[in-house]
Amino acid sequence: MFLDFYGLREQPFGVTPDPRFLYLSPTHREALASLFYGIDAQRGFMALIAKPGMGKTNLLFQLLQQFRTKARTAFVFQTQCTSREFMRFLLLELGCEVSTDQDLVTMHELFHRCLLQEAHAGRRFVVVVDEAQNLDPTVLETIRLLSDFETPQAKLVQIVLSGQPELADKLSRPSLRQLRQRVSLLSTLAPLPPEEVARYMNHRLRAAGRQEGSPFTADAVNMISELSEGIPRNINNIGFSALSMGCAMRQKTVDVSVIQQVAADFDLSSMRSEPGATSAGNLDAETLSLASAMSGAHSLLTKTNPTPARMQRGEPLKPEEALTYIQEVVRRLKKDQFFAN
């Protein structure tokens, strides 16, 4: 390991969502503040949508940590499920005993009782659903119905949906219009610009125990920024590999040459399967049928509607000749059984 070699106490570029390593870029800070305000103001439904690897889960953990002493919280990440399975995951997260044969109505009633207990105790109830882009529309509708639990004064549950851009696609569907209308706050996260990449890496290095300056040169950081496209997860992967390689090469300073080698190691083009020539055996029946029909149509046209002499000589057709030729092609194709169908 490179920890001792670079004066680190722990891994600076880990893949787990540890709030200690959370770097709040301007958009991360804005999203966190927006979600905190939405929950504190009891807005009901909120959403956080961003590309993969942007640090959504880490941000959500930080959000829940801020409500740890004044709210009951549930974090649900198993989202490839049915409505019944979702409610079961949610109740288990809350510590409720749920049998495998309980129906959806019974679980809704149990959840409602939990909400009322927390409301009487003066505590908020926060449900965070991560990877929400995987939720089936029917499950999203089940989640919408949870927001119907309310008193005349306030919503009993605050719900945060977090996911990739596909979540926005689903929320835009006409069938989910009611859910979209209930999302009162919508936040996103932007990739880090080059200057933020340097701050991000320095923050993580310091959090991991690095006392000296960064082992990465300025040019190396610029290359990491370009290769990673400013996405934190990509930065972490490149940073980990760069420190590992630098240690193997006994280089205390990680320069551009190390990053170039890391980039080469991440290149998948040399590992892809060879694009072999397409053969008839690899084509499906529909493709073969279409190919056969096209061949037959071509044969039919060449026999009954010879190519105009001008085209054979490579000369352009006159407008009236071109129109006549196209009309004949269409007429002949319509007579062919495959194209007629």
N, C-alpha and C positions, 0 to 999 in steps of 0.2 A: 504493500500500500504506500501511497505517496504522502500520507498525513504528516509523518515525522519529517520527511524530506522538505516539505514546504511550510513547516511550522504550523500545522493545523491540528485542532483538537478533534474535529469530526468532519465528515464529508460535506463540503460546501455546495456541491451541485447534485444533491440527492433528488430522488423522484417522488418522495412522499410529501404530502401537503402539510408541512410543519409551519405553523404560524410564526415561529421565531425567525424564519427565513423570508417571510413575506416582505416584498419590496413594494411600497406604495408609489407607483408612478402617478402622474396627475390624473389619468383616467381611472386607475385603480382606487385612488383616494376619493375621487368623485363618486364612483360606483358604491364604495363602502358607505360613504356619508349618505347617499341617496337611499340605500336600502335600510340603513339605521333609522333615518328620518321616517321612512314609510312605515316601518314596524312601530316606531314610537308614536306616530300619529294615527296608528290603527287604520291604515289605508286598505287592508284586506289582502289584495293580490299585488305582487310585484314580480318582475322578471329580470334575470341577468342573462344576456345572450352574447356570446363571443366565440371566436374560433377555437379549435382544440389547442391545448397547451398554453393558454393565456393566463392560467392561474385562478380560474373560477373557484375551484374547490378550496384552495388555500384561503381565498378571500371569504368564502362562506364560513369556514371554520373560525376565522377572525371575527366575523359578524356574530356568530353564535356565542363566542367567548365574551363578547361585550354584553350579552343578555343573560349570561350564566346565572347571575344572582337575582335576576328580577323577572325571569320568564321560564316557563316549561318549554323545552325545545325537543324537536325530533328531526333527525337527519335521515332521509330515505334516498338510497342510491340504486336499489334494485328496481329498475324501471322497465325491464322487458318482462312484463307480467300482465295478468288480467286485473280487472277492477277488484275482484275478491282477494287476489293475492296482494295487491297494493294495500288494501285496508288491513290485511293481516300483518304485512311488514310494518305498517305505521303503528299499529297497536302493540306489536312486539317491541318496537323501538321505545314505546312509552312504558314498557314494563308490564303490560296487561297480559293476562293469560288468555290465549285464544286457541280453541281446538281447531283441528283441521277441517271439521265438518260444519263449522259455523257459517250461516248464510250472511249475505251482504247486509240485509236489513238489521240483523242482530248486531253485527259489527258497527254499523252506523250508530245504533243506540248506545253501545258501549263507548264509542268515541265521544258522543254528545255528553254523556255523563262525566267523562274526563274533563271536557271543556268547562262544564258548569262547576265542577270542583275547583278548578284553577281560577275561574272567574270569582267565585265566592272567597277565595283566598287572596284576591287582589293581584293575581299574577297573570301576565300575558301568556299566550300560547302561540308558539312559533313553529311552523312546519317548513322545512327546507327540502325541496326535491331536486337532487342533482341528476345530471344526465337526462333531463326531462325530454330531450329530443327523441328518446327511444319510446316514450309513452304512446300507446295506441290512443287514437281519438276518443274511444269509449272510456278509457281510463282518465283522460284529461277532463271529460265530462263528469266523471265521478268526483274528481278533485274540485271542479267548479261547484258541485253541490255541497261540498264541505263548507264553502263560504256562506251558505245559507244559514248556518248556525250563528245566531246573533241575538242580541237583546235590543230593545228600543234605543239604547244609548251607544252601543258599540258592537263591532265584530268580535266574536269569541275566538277566532283563530286568524293568525296572520300567515299567509302562504307565499313562499318565494320559489318560483320556478327558475331553475338554472339549466342552461343547455347550449348546444352548438347552434349555428345558423338554421339548421333544419327545424329547430323549435319555432323560429319565426315563420318558416314556411307553413307549419301546421296551424299556428295561431292565425294565419292569414286566410285560412279556409273559411268559406261561408258557413259551413256546418258548425264551426267553433266561434261564431261571431259573439255569442253571449259571453264566452270565456274571455275573448280579446277585449271586450268592453269593460270587463272587471279588472283588467290589469291597469292599475292606476299609476304605476311607476315602471319605466323600462330603462335599464342600464346596459352599458356595453363596455368592453375593454379593447383598447387599441394596441397594436404592436409597439414595442419600445423603439424610439428613434436612437441613432448611434450614441448620442451623449448619455441617454438613459441606460443603454446597455452597459456602459462603463460603470455607472453608479450602481446598477443592479448587481454586477459581478463583484464590485468592491464591498457592497453591503453583505452579500452572502459569504464572502471570504472572511470579513470581520466577525460575522455571526458564528463562523466555524472556528474562530480562535486565531486567525492570522493577525499578528502584531505589526509586522512590517508592511510596506506598500505592496501593491499587487504584483504577483510574479509575471503577469501578462504585460507585454509591451503595448504601447498605444496602437501600433500598426496591427498587432495580433488581435486586439479588441475590435478594431475597425473591420478586420476580416471576419471575425466571429459575428459581428453585427450584420454583415452582408450575407453570410452563409445561413444564419438563423432566421433572417427576415424579421428580427426583433421579437420573435416568439420565445417566451421564457423557457418552455420545455426544450426547445432546440438549443438554446444557450446552455442549459444545464448539461445536455448530452455532449455537446462539443467541449464544454469546459471540463467535464469529467475525463473525457478521452484525452484532452490536451495535457492535463496534469499527469495522467497515467503514462502517457508517452514521454513527457518531459522528464519524469522520474526515471523511466527506463533508460533514457538517453543521458541521464545525470546532468540535466540542464536546469539550473536554478531559475533561469529566465525563460519563459515560454514566448518564443518569437514567432514570426510569420512562417518560418520553415516547419515548425511543429504543427501549426494550424493547417498548413497545406497538406501535410501527411495525414492528419486527421480527416480532412475533407476527402482525400483519396480513399481512405478506409471506409468512409460513409457512402462512397459512390456505388450504387447498386447496378449500374449499367453493365458492368463486366460480369455480374452474377445472374443476369436474366437469362431465361431459356432462349435458345436460338430460334429466331422466327423462320422455321422451315417452310419450304415451298408448300403451298396449299394443294392438296390432292383431293380427288373426288371422294375418297374414303373419309375425309374430314368434313365434308359438307353434309348438311342435313337434307332431308327429303324435299323440303320446300324450296331450298336453294337450287337443288338439282333439277326440280320440276320447272322452276323459272328459267334456268339456263337452257333446258331442253326446248321450252316454248320460244325463247328468244331466238334460238338457233333455227327453229322451224319457221318462225316469222321472217327471219332474214332470208331463208331459202325461198319462202313464198314470194317475198318482195322481189328478189333478184330474178325469179322466173317470170312473174306476171307483170312486174313494174320495173323494168331495167333502169339502172342509174342513168340519168340524162347524160348525153354526150359531153356537155360542158363540164359536168362534175368529173367525168372520167379523165378529161384533159386537165383537170385542176383549175378550171376557170370558174369564176363566180356566176351563179344563175341570175337571170333577170328577175325582178320582183314577181312578175306574173308566172314565170316558170317555177320559182321556188314555192309559191302558193299552191300551184297545181300539183307539184310533187308531194308536198306535205299532206294535202287533202287525200291523195291517193294512198299514202302510207297509212293514214288514220283509217280510211275505209277498209283496207286490206286487214289491218290489225283487228278491227271490230268483227270481222268475219271469222277470225280465229277463235276457237272455242275457249282457250285458256284466258285470252284477254277479254272476251265477251263476258266471262264470269267475274 
